[in-house]
Amino acid sequence: MSKVPDLVVALDLQREGFRLNVDLRLPGQGITVIFGPSGSGKTSLLRCLAGLEQARGRIQLGPTIWQDSAQHLFAPAWRRDLGYVFQEASLFDHLSVAENLRYGQRRVRKEGSARALSEAVELLGIGQLEHRWPASLSGGERQRVAIARALALQPSLLLLDEPLASLDPARKEEILPWLERLHRELRMPALYVTHSMDELARLADHAVALQAGAVTASASVQAVLSDPQVALAVGDQAGIVIEGQVASRDERWHLIQLNFPGGCLWVRDPGSGTQLHQRVRIRILARDVSLSLSPEDPNTLQNRIAGVIESIHADRHPSQALVRVQCAGTILLARVTRRSLHDLSLKEGRHLWCQIKSAALVG
């Protein structure tokens, strides 16, 4: 099986009062989520990749070079084989949905375009919308059409710039299951910009954290979210993501058991959509993990996992600390008070139990 080519992005963009300086090697498949606060350079990075903005540096996807300043090479946007989905779905209001979907294909003219369009329509579930006009669509429907239109071009790279940012919570929940399906079935690399930790946890294979134009972390989503420096940056939303497998179902108490490297958890059963042996994601926030020296402490928490303190870090407030715990191959983060650290004599290397107040299936 041939190796999937990586995406190499080494760029230096300078503006008055701001500098974007990145040097990344990203996976050539799956979804890479780029996240960070407003003004960190997320959209600027995507615009440079698309050729809409010119920085110094190099952009290469496999053997294809889109930019190399050392060789005075810069491919304009129309020569870059990519699809771009903006915050606002840029549909042509005077064209039907079907005509919008076919618009870009007439320019690109790739072999197999009819099949690609059909697969995109099926993947995003918009077959029933093809005869409608953009003005009659909800925000979530418009974005699904915009994504399908980008996929129908059969691009080598898909760029999505905060596609849910302009939607209200109900419309976001309408489109997220389709994005999760896209995540499972996508056969090309995608870069997805967001500042939402929920979207990151649900969609990312790889994650890149940006802060003031610089990369502070770039690795698998599990590794990035368990990085204490990233956790400090995201504050109350700090937590980890675990890949687990549904092992059993407790019909009486409406719970399912999830196995993962390092232990198992009982979580609320979401219903018939979850099957035995299915692979799922679990998100555990640092604020929902407490630490104990004994597994026998009487309380209402059902989930206890043995671990060893790997490191302790100062938190945003001097009263608190972030504790990174190694649990037989899985990292957990716990946000605890410094008083508790002192009272329990917790330090690096100490064996203890992580008590998990809440763990949620992602999606």
For each residue, the residues with C-beta under 8 A, 3 or more apart:
1:
2:
3:
4: 27 28 29
5: 28 61 62 63
6: 25 26 27 28 62
7: 24 25 26 27 28 59 60 61 157 189
8: 24 25 26 58 59 60 61
9: 22 23 24 25 26 45 49 57 58 59
10: 22 23 24 57 58 59
11: 20 21 22 45 48 55 56 57 58 59
12: 19 20 21 55 56 57
13: 19 20 21 41 44 48 53 55 56 213
14: 18 19 20 55
15: 18 19
16:
17:
18: 14 15 39 41 213
19: 12 13 14 15 213
20: 11 12 13 14 41 44 45 48 55 213
21: 11 12 13 213 214
22: 9 10 11 41 45 210 213 214 215
23: 9 10 215
24: 7 8 9 10 208 215 218
25: 6 7 8 9
26: 6 7 8 9 32 189 191 206 208 218
27: 4 6 7 30 32 189 205 206
28: 4 5 6 7 61 62 189
29: 4 186 187 188 189
30: 27 183 186 189 190 205 206
31: 183 186 189 190 191 192 203 204 205 206
32: 26 27 189 190 191 192 204 205 206 207 208
33: 192 193 194 199 200 203 204 206 207 208 221
34: 42 45 46 191 192 193 194 207 208 210
35: 42 193 194 195 196 197 200 207 208 209 210
36: 40 41 42 195 209 210 211 216 233
37: 40 195 211
38: 195
39: 18 212
40: 36 37 210 211 212 213
41: 13 18 20 22 36 44 45 210 212 213
42: 34 35 36 45 46 161 162 193 195 210
43: 46 47 161 162 193
44: 13 20 41 47 48 53 213
45: 9 11 20 22 34 41 42 48 49 193 210
46: 34 42 43 49 50 84 159 161 191 193
47: 43 44 50 52 53
48: 11 13 20 44 45 51 52 53 54 55 59
49: 9 45 46 59 66 80 82 157 159 191
50: 46 47 77 80 82 84 159
51: 48 54 66 67 74 75 76 77 79 80
52: 47 48 77
53: 13 44 47 48
54: 48 51 74
55: 11 12 13 14 20 48
56: 11 12 13 69
57: 9 10 11 12 67 69
58: 8 9 10 11 65 67 68 69 70
59: 7 8 9 10 11 48 49 65 66 67 68
60: 7 8 63 64 65 66 68
61: 5 7 8 28 64 66 156 157 189
62: 5 6 28 156
63: 5 60
64: 60 61 81 156
65: 58 59 60 68 73 75
66: 49 51 59 60 61 74 75 79 80
67: 51 57 58 59 73 74 75
68: 58 59 60 65 71 72 73
69: 56 57 58 72 73 74
70: 58
71: 68
72: 68 69
73: 65 67 68 69
74: 51 54 66 67 69
75: 51 65 66 67 79 80
76: 51 79 80
77: 50 51 52 80
78:
79: 51 66 75 76
80: 49 50 51 66 75 76 77 157
81: 64 155 156 157
82: 49 50 155 156 157 158 159
83: 149 150 151 153 155 157 158 159
84: 46 50 150 159 161
85: 89 143 146 147 150 158 159 160 161 163
86: 89 90 146 161 163
87: 161 162 163 165 166
88: 166
89: 85 86 134 139 142 143 145 146
90: 86 146
91: 95 97 100 134 142 145 146 149
92: 95 99 100 103 134
93: 133 134 135
94:
95: 91 92 99 100 103 134
96: 99 100 130 131 132 133
97: 91 100 101 126 129 130 131 132 133 134 137 145
98: 101 102 130 131
99: 92 95 96 102 103
100: 91 92 95 96 97 103 134 145 149
101: 97 98 105 117 120 121 130 145 148 149 152
102: 98 99 105 106 117 152
103: 92 95 99 100 106 107 149
104: 107 108 149 150 152 153
105: 101 102 108 109 110 113 116 117 152 153
106: 102 103 109
107: 103 104
108: 104 105 113 153 154
109: 105 106 113
110: 105 113 116 153 154
111:
112: 115 116 154
113: 105 108 109 110 116 117 152 154
114: 117 118
115: 112 118 119
116: 105 110 112 113 119 120 151 152 153 154
117: 101 102 105 113 114 120 121 148 152
118: 114 115 121 122
119: 115 116 122 123 151
120: 101 116 117 123 124 147 148 149 151 152
121: 101 117 118 124 126 127 130 148
122: 118 119 125 127
123: 119 120 148 151 178 181 182 185
124: 120 121 144 145 147 148 151 178 182
125: 122 144 178
126: 97 121 129 130 141 144 145 148
127: 121 122 130
128:
129: 97 126 132 137 141 144 145
130: 96 97 98 101 121 126 127
131: 96 97 98
132: 96 97 129 136 137
133: 93 96 97 136 137
134: 89 91 92 93 95 97 100 137 142 145
135: 93
136: 132 133
137: 97 129 132 133 134 141 142 145
138: 141 142 171 174
139: 89 142 143 166 167 168 171
140: 143 144 167 171 172 174 175
141: 126 129 137 138 144 145 174
142: 89 91 134 137 138 139 145 146
143: 85 89 139 140 146 147 163 164 167 175
144: 124 125 126 129 140 141 147 148 175 178
145: 89 91 97 100 101 124 126 129 134 137 141 142 148 149
146: 85 86 89 90 91 142 143 149 150 163
147: 85 120 124 143 144 150 151 160 163 178 182
148: 101 117 120 121 123 124 126 144 145 151 152
149: 83 91 100 101 103 104 120 145 146 152 153
150: 83 84 85 104 146 147 153 155 158
151: 83 116 119 120 123 124 147 148 154 155 158
152: 101 102 104 105 113 116 117 120 148 149
153: 83 104 105 108 110 116 149 150
154: 108 110 112 113 116 151
155: 81 82 83 150 151 158 188
156: 61 62 64 81 82 188 189
157: 7 49 61 80 81 82 83 188 189 190 191
158: 82 83 85 150 151 155 186 188 189 190 191
159: 46 49 50 82 83 84 85 190 191
160: 85 147 163 190 191 192 193
161: 42 43 46 84 85 86 87 193
162: 42 43 87 165 193 194 195
163: 85 86 87 143 146 147 160 175 179 192
164: 143 167 171 172 175 176 194 196 199
165: 87 162 194
166: 87 88 139
167: 139 140 143 164 171 172 175
168: 139 171 172
169: 172 173
170: 173 174
171: 138 139 140 164 167 168 174 175
172: 140 164 167 168 169 175 176
173: 169 170 176
174: 138 140 141 170 171 177
175: 140 143 144 163 164 167 171 172 178 179
176: 164 172 173 179 180 199 202 363
177: 174 180 181 363
178: 123 124 125 144 147 175 181 182
179: 163 175 176 182 183 199 202 203
180: 176 177 183 184 202 203 363
181: 123 177 178 184 185
182: 123 124 147 178 179 185 186 190
183: 30 31 179 180 186 202 203 205
184: 180 181
185: 123 181 182
186: 29 30 31 158 182 183 190
187: 29
188: 29 155 156 157 158
189: 7 26 27 28 29 30 31 32 61 156 157 158
190: 30 31 32 157 158 159 160 182 186
191: 26 31 32 34 46 49 157 158 159 160
192: 31 32 33 34 160 163 199 203 204
193: 33 34 35 42 43 45 46 160 161 162
194: 33 34 35 162 164 165 199 200
195: 35 36 37 38 42 162
196: 35 164 199 200
197: 35 200 201 234 237 239
198: 201 202
199: 33 164 176 179 192 194 196 202 203
200: 33 35 194 196 197 203 204 207 221 225
201: 197 198 204 221 225 239 241 281 283 362
202: 176 179 180 183 198 199 281 362 363
203: 31 33 179 180 183 192 199 200
204: 31 32 33 192 200 201 207 221
205: 27 30 31 32 183 220 221
206: 26 27 30 31 32 33 218 219 220 221
207: 32 33 34 35 200 204 217 218 219 220 221 224 225
208: 24 26 32 33 34 35 215 217 218 224
209: 35 36 215 216 217 218 224 230 233
210: 22 34 35 36 40 41 42 45 213 214 215 216
211: 36 37 40 214 216 233
212: 39 40 41
213: 13 18 19 20 21 22 40 41 44 210
214: 21 22 210 211
215: 22 23 24 208 209 210 218
216: 36 209 210 211 229 230 233
217: 207 208 209 223 224 227 229 230
218: 24 26 206 207 208 209 215 224
219: 206 207 223 224 227
220: 205 206 207 223 224
221: 33 200 201 204 205 206 207 224 225 241
222: 225 226 240 241 242 243 331
223: 217 219 220 226 227
224: 207 208 209 217 218 219 220 221 227 230
225: 200 201 207 221 222 230 231 238 239 240 241
226: 222 223 231 240 324 331 332 333
227: 217 219 223 224 230 231
228: 231 232 311 313 322 324 333
229: 216 217 232 233
230: 209 216 217 224 225 227 233 234 238
231: 225 226 227 228 234 238 239 286 322 333
232: 228 229 235 238 313 315 316 322
233: 36 209 211 216 229 230
234: 197 230 231 237 238
235: 232 238 316
236: 287
237: 197 234 285
238: 225 230 231 232 234 235 285 286 287 322 333 335
239: 197 201 225 231 283 284 285 286 287 288 333
240: 222 225 226 283 284 286 331 332 333
241: 201 221 222 225 281 282 283 362
242: 222 260 281 282 283 284 330
243: 222 260 279 280 281 282
244: 258 259 260 265 279 280 281 282
245: 258 259 260 277 278 279 280
246: 249 256 257 258 274 275 276 277 278 280
247: 256 257 258 259 264 276 277
248: 256 257 276
249: 246 255 256 257 269 276
250: 253 254 255 256 257 266 269
251: 254
252:
253: 250
254: 250 251 268 269
255: 249 250 266 267 268 269
256: 246 247 248 249 250 266 267 268 269 270 274
257: 246 247 248 249 250 264 265 266
258: 244 245 246 247 264 265 266 267 280 282
259: 244 245 247 263 264
260: 242 243 244 245 263 264 265 282 330
261: 328 329 330
262: 305 307 327 328 329 330
263: 259 260 305 306 327 328 330
264: 247 257 258 259 260
265: 244 257 258 260 282 303 305 356 359
266: 250 255 256 257 258 302 303
267: 255 256 258 282 359 360 361
268: 254 255 256 360 361
269: 249 250 254 255 256 274
270: 256 273 274 361
271: 274
272:
273: 270
274: 246 256 269 270 271 278 280 361
275: 246 278
276: 246 247 248 249
277: 245 246 247
278: 245 246 274 275
279: 243 244 245
280: 243 244 245 246 258 274 361 362 363
281: 201 202 241 242 243 244 361 362 363
282: 241 242 243 244 258 260 265 267 359 360 361 362
283: 201 239 240 241 242 359 360 362
284: 239 240 242 288 289 332 356 358 359 360
285: 237 238 239 288 289 358
286: 231 238 239 240 289 322 333 334 335
287: 236 238 239 335
288: 239 284 285 356 357 358 359
289: 284 285 286 325 332 333 334 335 354 355 356 357
290: 301 334 336 354 355 357
291: 323 325 334 336 340 344 346 352 353 354 355
292: 295 297 304 352 353 355
293: 344 352 353
294: 297 353
295: 292 304 306 353
296:
297: 292 294 355
298:
299: 355
300:
301: 290 304 355 356 357
302: 266
303: 265 266 355 356 359
304: 292 295 301 353 354 355 356
305: 262 263 265 327 332 353 354 356
306: 263 295 327 328 351 352 353 354
307: 262 325 326 327 328 332 351 352 353 354
308: 325 326 349 350 351 352
309: 312 323 324 325 326 346 347 348 349 350 352
310: 324 325 326 331 348
311: 228 323 324 348
312: 309 321 322 323 324 341 346 347 348
313: 228 232 321 322 323 324
314: 318 321 322
315: 232 318 320 321 322 335
316: 232 235 320
317: 320
318: 314 315 338
319: 337 338 339
320: 315 316 317 335 336 337 338
321: 312 313 314 315 335 336 337 338 341
322: 228 231 232 238 286 312 313 314 315 333 334 335
323: 291 309 311 312 313 333 334 335 336 341 346
324: 226 228 309 310 311 312 313 331 332 333
325: 289 291 307 308 309 310 331 332 333 334 352 354
326: 307 308 309 310 329 330 331
327: 262 263 305 306 307 330 331 332 354
328: 261 262 263 306 307
329: 261 262 326
330: 242 260 261 262 263 326 327
331: 222 226 240 310 324 325 326 327
332: 226 240 284 289 305 307 324 325 327 354 356
333: 226 228 231 238 239 240 286 289 322 323 324 325
334: 286 289 290 291 322 323 325 354
335: 238 286 287 289 315 320 321 322 323
336: 290 291 320 321 323 340 341 346
337: 319 320 321 340 341
338: 318 319 320 321 341 342
339: 319 342 343
340: 291 336 337 343 344 346
341: 312 321 323 336 337 338 344 346 347
342: 338 339 345
343: 339 340
344: 291 293 340 341 352
345: 342 350
346: 291 309 312 323 336 340 341 350 352
347: 309 312 341 350
348: 309 310 311 312
349: 308 309
350: 308 309 345 346 347
351: 306 307 308
352: 291 292 293 306 307 308 309 325 344 346
353: 291 292 293 294 295 304 305 306 307
354: 289 290 291 304 305 306 307 325 327 332 334
355: 289 290 291 292 297 299 301 303 304
356: 265 284 288 289 301 303 304 305 332 359
357: 288 289 290 301
358: 284 285 288
359: 265 267 282 283 284 288 303 356
360: 267 268 282 283 284
361: 267 268 270 274 280 281 282
362: 201 202 241 280 281 282 283
363: 176 177 180 202 280 281
